[in-house]
Amino acid sequence: MSLTVALAMLAGVVLLAVVVHGAWSARRQRPRIAHAPAVDPLARVEPALPGAFEPDLDGDPADAAASPRALAPSSPRRLAKVDPLIDAVATLTPEQPVTGDMAMQHLPGSRRAGNKPFHLEGLNAESGEWEPLRPGQRYGEFQAGLQMANRHGALNEIEYSEFVQKVQAFADAVGAMADFPDMLDVVARARELDAFASQHDAQLTAVLRANSIAWSVGYVQQVAGRHGFVPGAVPGRLVLPAAEEGAPPLLVLAFDAQAALAEDPGHAALREVQLSLDVPQTLEDAEPFAAWQECARKLADDLDATLVDDQGRPITLHAFAAIGQELERLYRALEARDLAAGCPAARRLFS
């Protein structure tokens, strides 16, 4: 009898061990979850960027309608956008001053030529300043600036021809004589500008890869929130806002958008996230590289993650130092071209 009891007890112990091991394994497979609401509905969110979501009488009507600030009772006056450094500029001279109301009625439906934006501004007859067209004002001259390059490439002949057609139609409607720069010269300048931009563009990305247990979306949001990140404008994106109001974010923490859109994002498993810095979009004085490096290390510690590059190689202190030296040379090259990182022209060119 004692042997039977002993065997029965042994079998029970083995069975209990199997059950405990199964529960422990299942727990390890579940992602870490947040212990409190990861996203406060009233929390700060990613700010709209100038030229992207901010209403502008010189922009597309659809852009203004989509802006969350389109109905704001008052907004600061926008400065002129046309910049000969990156724009091909056409001048339009009317026979007599034109009212802003009339000019706005004849604006092109879309201020894009292919994938290149263009801006149309007026010379205010009273202030003598260039500005986006406004009702109630009078303009003695107009100028249209077509961006010659962006991250989609250099301006081509087809895009330039589309620009000429749209601006010429506007000139005819307001009774103005249009003077366009030579197409071959513009295209050549565009290619040279694009070549410079391609050689001096930098977007740094550090991948944080889970060492053991995966994370839930809510857990990542909670941890990132402790370091100042807020929800982005699109799913799968958290941002560290810049100190400058309306500026692009200082850093972006991105993860699988499908996980963010899951029915229960609090339990959707993630095994890696990407921390990115868009160098030309951010002012050097904001010390974005130092912020990127510090955030990468702190997030890696808090998430129990390993820092690797986009090739899966660990990012060491030596690697960070080498990147810093390269950035220093990049900043100086951008300044020499009057395209200092974070300035309006640089943000437009590297977009």
C-alpha positions as CSV (number, residue, x, y, z in Angstrom):
1,M,0.0,0.0,0.0
2,S,2.8,2.4,0.9
3,L,4.4,1.8,-2.6
4,T,1.0,2.5,-4.3
5,V,0.5,5.7,-2.3
6,A,4.1,6.8,-3.1
7,L,3.6,6.3,-6.8
8,A,0.3,8.1,-6.7
9,M,1.9,11.1,-4.9
10,L,4.8,11.1,-7.4
11,A,2.3,11.1,-10.3
12,G,0.5,14.0,-8.8
13,V,3.7,16.0,-8.4
14,V,4.7,15.3,-12.0
15,L,1.2,16.3,-13.2
16,L,1.3,19.5,-11.1
17,A,4.8,20.3,-12.5
18,V,3.5,19.9,-16.1
19,V,0.6,22.2,-15.4
20,V,2.8,24.8,-13.8
21,H,5.3,24.7,-16.6
22,G,2.6,25.0,-19.2
23,A,1.2,28.0,-17.5
24,W,4.6,29.6,-17.1
25,S,5.4,29.0,-20.9
26,A,2.0,30.5,-21.8
27,R,2.7,33.5,-19.7
28,R,6.1,34.0,-21.4
29,Q,4.5,34.0,-24.8
30,R,2.1,36.8,-23.8
31,P,3.3,40.3,-24.5
32,R,4.0,42.6,-21.6
33,I,1.0,44.8,-21.0
34,A,0.6,48.2,-19.6
35,H,-0.6,48.4,-16.0
36,A,-2.5,51.7,-16.5
37,P,-4.2,53.3,-19.5
38,A,-1.4,53.8,-22.0
39,V,-3.1,56.7,-23.8
40,D,-5.0,59.5,-22.1
41,P,-7.7,60.8,-24.5
42,L,-6.9,64.3,-23.4
43,A,-3.1,63.9,-23.8
44,R,-1.1,66.0,-26.1
45,V,-0.8,64.6,-29.7
46,E,1.5,65.2,-32.6
47,P,1.3,68.8,-33.7
48,A,0.4,69.7,-37.3
49,L,3.3,70.7,-39.4
50,P,3.4,74.0,-41.4
51,G,2.5,73.4,-45.0
52,A,1.1,70.0,-44.3
53,F,-2.0,70.6,-42.2
54,E,-2.0,74.3,-41.3
55,P,-4.7,76.2,-43.2
56,D,-3.2,78.5,-45.8
57,L,-4.9,80.7,-48.4
58,D,-2.1,79.9,-50.8
59,G,-2.6,76.1,-50.3
60,D,-5.0,73.6,-51.7
61,P,-8.6,74.0,-50.6
62,A,-8.7,70.3,-49.6
63,D,-5.7,70.9,-47.3
64,A,-7.4,73.8,-45.6
65,A,-10.7,71.8,-45.2
66,A,-8.8,68.9,-43.6
67,S,-7.0,71.1,-41.1
68,P,-8.1,70.8,-37.5
69,R,-7.3,74.5,-37.2
70,A,-9.1,75.7,-40.3
71,L,-11.9,77.3,-38.2
72,A,-9.6,79.0,-35.7
73,P,-10.8,82.5,-35.1
74,S,-7.3,83.9,-35.4
75,S,-4.0,82.7,-36.6
76,P,-0.5,84.2,-37.0
77,R,0.2,85.7,-40.4
78,R,2.2,83.4,-42.6
79,L,5.5,84.6,-44.2
80,A,6.2,84.3,-47.9
81,K,7.0,80.8,-49.0
82,V,8.7,81.3,-52.4
83,D,12.4,80.9,-52.0
84,P,14.7,81.3,-55.1
85,L,17.2,78.9,-53.4
86,I,15.0,75.9,-54.1
87,D,12.2,77.3,-56.3
88,A,11.9,78.2,-60.0
89,V,10.3,81.6,-59.8
90,A,7.9,83.0,-62.4
91,T,6.8,86.7,-62.2
92,L,3.3,87.9,-63.1
93,T,2.8,91.6,-63.7
94,P,-0.9,92.8,-64.0
95,E,-1.8,96.0,-65.9
96,Q,-3.3,97.4,-62.6
97,P,-3.5,96.2,-59.0
98,V,-5.7,93.1,-58.5
99,T,-7.9,92.5,-55.5
100,G,-7.1,89.5,-53.4
101,D,-10.7,88.4,-53.7
102,M,-10.5,88.3,-57.5
103,A,-7.1,86.6,-57.5
104,M,-8.3,83.9,-55.1
105,Q,-11.2,83.1,-57.3
106,H,-8.8,82.1,-60.1
107,L,-6.2,80.2,-58.1
108,P,-5.4,76.7,-59.6
109,G,-7.4,74.0,-58.0
110,S,-4.2,72.2,-57.0
111,R,-0.9,73.8,-56.3
112,R,1.1,70.8,-57.4
113,A,2.9,69.9,-60.7
114,G,3.4,66.2,-60.6
115,N,4.8,65.6,-57.1
116,K,6.3,69.0,-56.8
117,P,4.4,71.7,-54.9
118,F,4.3,75.4,-56.0
119,H,3.2,78.5,-54.2
120,L,1.6,81.6,-55.6
121,E,2.1,84.9,-53.7
122,G,1.2,88.5,-54.2
123,L,3.1,91.8,-53.5
124,N,0.8,93.7,-51.2
125,A,0.2,97.2,-52.7
126,E,0.0,98.7,-49.2
127,S,2.7,96.9,-47.2
128,G,5.1,96.2,-50.0
129,E,5.6,92.7,-48.7
130,W,5.2,89.3,-50.5
131,E,2.5,87.2,-48.9
132,P,0.0,84.4,-49.6
133,L,-3.1,85.9,-51.2
134,R,-5.7,87.3,-48.8
135,P,-9.2,88.7,-49.3
136,G,-9.5,92.5,-48.8
137,Q,-6.0,93.2,-50.1
138,R,-4.7,94.6,-53.4
139,Y,-1.7,93.2,-55.2
140,G,0.5,95.0,-57.8
141,E,2.5,91.9,-58.7
142,F,2.5,88.1,-58.3
143,Q,5.1,85.4,-58.2
144,A,4.8,81.6,-58.4
145,G,7.6,79.4,-57.1
146,L,7.8,75.7,-58.2
147,Q,10.0,73.6,-55.9
148,M,12.8,72.1,-58.0
149,A,13.6,69.0,-55.9
150,N,12.3,67.0,-52.9
151,R,12.7,63.4,-51.8
152,H,10.8,62.3,-54.8
153,G,13.6,63.5,-57.1
154,A,14.4,66.4,-59.3
155,L,11.9,68.5,-61.3
156,N,11.4,67.2,-64.8
157,E,10.2,68.8,-68.1
158,I,6.7,67.3,-67.8
159,E,6.2,68.8,-64.3
160,Y,7.6,72.1,-65.4
161,S,5.2,72.2,-68.3
162,E,2.2,71.5,-66.0
163,F,3.3,74.3,-63.8
164,V,3.5,76.7,-66.7
165,Q,0.0,75.8,-67.9
166,K,-1.5,76.3,-64.4
167,V,0.2,79.6,-63.8
168,Q,-0.5,80.9,-67.3
169,A,-4.2,80.2,-66.8
170,F,-4.1,82.2,-63.6
171,A,-2.2,85.1,-65.3
172,D,-4.7,85.2,-68.1
173,A,-7.6,85.3,-65.6
174,V,-6.2,88.3,-63.7
175,G,-4.9,90.1,-66.7
176,A,-1.2,89.7,-66.0
177,M,1.9,89.2,-68.1
178,A,3.8,86.1,-67.1
179,D,7.5,85.7,-67.3
180,F,8.8,82.2,-66.9
181,P,12.4,81.1,-66.5
182,D,13.9,78.9,-69.2
183,M,12.8,75.3,-68.9
184,L,16.2,73.8,-69.7
185,D,18.0,76.0,-67.2
186,V,15.4,75.2,-64.5
187,V,15.7,71.4,-65.1
188,A,19.5,71.6,-65.0
189,R,19.4,73.5,-61.7
190,A,16.9,71.0,-60.3
191,R,19.1,68.1,-61.1
192,E,22.1,69.8,-59.4
193,L,20.0,70.6,-56.3
194,D,18.7,67.0,-56.2
195,A,22.2,65.7,-56.5
196,F,23.3,67.8,-53.5
197,A,20.2,66.8,-51.5
198,S,20.8,63.1,-52.2
199,Q,24.3,63.3,-50.9
200,H,23.4,65.3,-47.8
201,D,20.2,63.6,-46.7
202,A,20.3,61.6,-43.4
203,Q,17.6,59.7,-41.5
204,L,19.0,57.9,-38.5
205,T,17.2,54.7,-37.3
206,A,17.9,52.6,-34.4
207,V,15.9,49.3,-34.0
208,L,15.0,48.2,-30.5
209,R,14.6,44.4,-30.5
210,A,13.1,42.5,-27.6
211,N,15.5,40.3,-25.7
212,S,12.9,38.0,-24.3
213,I,9.2,38.7,-23.8
214,A,7.4,40.6,-26.5
215,W,5.6,43.9,-25.7
216,S,2.0,45.0,-26.2
217,V,1.2,48.2,-28.0
218,G,-0.1,49.6,-24.8
219,Y,3.1,48.7,-22.9
220,V,5.3,50.5,-25.6
221,Q,3.1,53.5,-25.4
222,Q,3.3,53.6,-21.6
223,V,7.1,53.2,-21.5
224,A,7.6,55.8,-24.3
225,G,5.2,58.2,-22.6
226,R,7.5,58.3,-19.6
227,H,10.2,59.7,-21.9
228,G,8.0,62.4,-23.4
229,F,6.6,60.7,-26.5
230,V,3.0,61.4,-27.5
231,P,0.6,59.7,-30.0
232,G,1.4,60.5,-33.6
233,A,-0.9,61.5,-36.4
234,V,-1.0,58.0,-37.9
235,P,-1.3,54.5,-36.3
236,G,2.0,52.9,-35.2
237,R,3.7,56.3,-34.6
238,L,4.7,58.0,-31.4
239,V,6.6,61.3,-31.5
240,L,8.8,63.4,-29.3
241,P,7.6,67.0,-30.0
242,A,10.1,69.7,-30.8
243,A,10.4,72.7,-28.6
244,E,9.5,74.9,-31.6
245,E,5.8,75.2,-32.0
246,G,4.5,73.6,-35.2
247,A,7.9,72.1,-36.1
248,P,8.4,68.5,-37.2
249,P,8.9,66.1,-34.3
250,L,12.3,65.8,-32.8
251,L,12.2,62.0,-32.8
252,V,9.7,59.3,-34.1
253,L,9.1,55.9,-32.5
254,A,7.5,53.7,-35.0
255,F,6.1,50.1,-34.9
256,D,3.8,47.8,-36.8
257,A,0.7,49.8,-37.8
258,Q,-1.4,46.6,-38.1
259,A,-0.7,45.9,-34.4
260,A,-1.9,49.5,-33.5
261,L,-5.1,48.9,-35.5
262,A,-5.8,45.5,-33.9
263,E,-9.1,45.0,-32.1
264,D,-7.2,44.8,-28.8
265,P,-4.0,46.8,-29.3
266,G,-3.3,46.5,-25.6
267,H,-2.4,42.8,-26.2
268,A,-1.1,42.9,-29.8
269,A,2.5,41.6,-29.6
270,L,5.5,43.6,-30.8
271,R,9.1,42.4,-30.9
272,E,10.8,45.5,-32.3
273,V,10.3,49.2,-32.7
274,Q,12.3,51.8,-34.6
275,L,13.5,55.1,-33.2
276,S,14.2,57.6,-36.0
277,L,15.7,61.1,-36.4
278,D,15.2,63.0,-39.6
279,V,18.3,65.2,-39.6
280,P,17.5,67.9,-42.2
281,Q,14.1,68.5,-40.6
282,T,15.5,69.3,-37.2
283,L,17.4,72.4,-35.9
284,E,20.9,71.5,-34.9
285,D,20.6,73.8,-31.8
286,A,17.9,71.4,-30.5
287,E,20.7,68.7,-30.2
288,P,18.6,66.0,-31.8
289,F,21.5,63.5,-32.1
290,A,22.1,63.6,-28.4
291,A,18.4,63.2,-27.8
292,W,18.2,60.3,-30.2
293,Q,21.2,58.5,-28.6
294,E,19.9,59.1,-25.0
295,C,16.3,58.0,-25.8
296,A,17.6,54.9,-27.6
297,R,19.6,53.8,-24.6
298,K,16.9,54.6,-22.1
299,L,14.1,52.9,-24.1
300,A,16.4,49.8,-24.6
301,D,16.9,49.6,-20.8
302,D,13.2,50.0,-20.0
303,L,12.0,47.6,-22.7
304,D,14.7,45.1,-22.1
305,A,15.8,45.4,-25.7
306,T,19.0,45.3,-27.8
307,L,19.9,48.3,-30.0
308,V,20.7,47.3,-33.6
309,D,20.9,49.0,-36.9
310,D,18.7,48.3,-39.9
311,Q,21.1,45.5,-40.9
312,G,20.7,43.8,-37.5
313,R,24.2,44.8,-36.2
314,P,24.5,46.0,-32.6
315,I,24.9,49.7,-32.2
316,T,27.9,50.3,-29.9
317,L,29.3,53.4,-28.3
318,H,32.0,53.5,-31.0
319,A,29.2,53.4,-33.6
320,F,27.4,56.3,-32.0
321,A,30.6,58.3,-31.9
322,A,31.3,57.7,-35.6
323,I,27.7,58.8,-36.5
324,G,28.2,62.0,-34.5
325,Q,31.3,62.9,-36.5
326,E,29.6,62.3,-39.8
327,L,26.7,64.5,-38.7
328,E,29.0,67.3,-37.8
329,R,30.3,67.3,-41.4
330,L,26.8,67.1,-42.8
331,Y,25.6,70.1,-40.7
332,R,28.5,72.2,-42.0
333,A,27.9,71.2,-45.6
334,L,24.2,72.2,-45.3
335,E,25.1,75.5,-43.8
336,A,27.5,76.2,-46.6
337,R,24.6,75.8,-49.1
338,D,22.3,78.1,-47.0
339,L,20.2,75.0,-46.2
340,A,21.0,74.7,-42.5
341,A,19.1,71.7,-40.9
342,G,15.7,72.7,-39.7
343,C,15.4,75.9,-41.7
344,P,12.2,76.3,-43.8
345,A,14.0,75.7,-47.1
346,A,15.7,72.5,-45.8
347,R,12.4,71.2,-44.4
348,R,10.8,71.7,-47.9
349,L,13.7,70.2,-49.8
350,F,14.1,67.1,-47.6
351,S,10.4,66.2,-47.6
